[in-house]
Amino acid sequence: MEVEIAVVALGETARWLQAAPLGGTVKLTGFLAAKSRNSKAPVLHVNTLEFLEGNENGSILQEEG
């Protein structure tokens, strides 16, 4: 499935996500929340990030805490 959705990532997870190539395939896990109290648009808050292409061992990057 392909989906476009706003994403929020913090700390090390944000740095890894920023380094991901455009059009690359990643697996993100986290939770959905409304963008704000006044907006019902969903935003994915990323907890873990996994690069799926070009990674033989399937490393999972997870924010501590």
Secondary structure by P-SEA (a helix, b strand, c coil): cbbbbbbbbccaaaaaaaaccccbbbbbbbbbbcccccccbbbbbccbbbbccccccbbbbbbcc
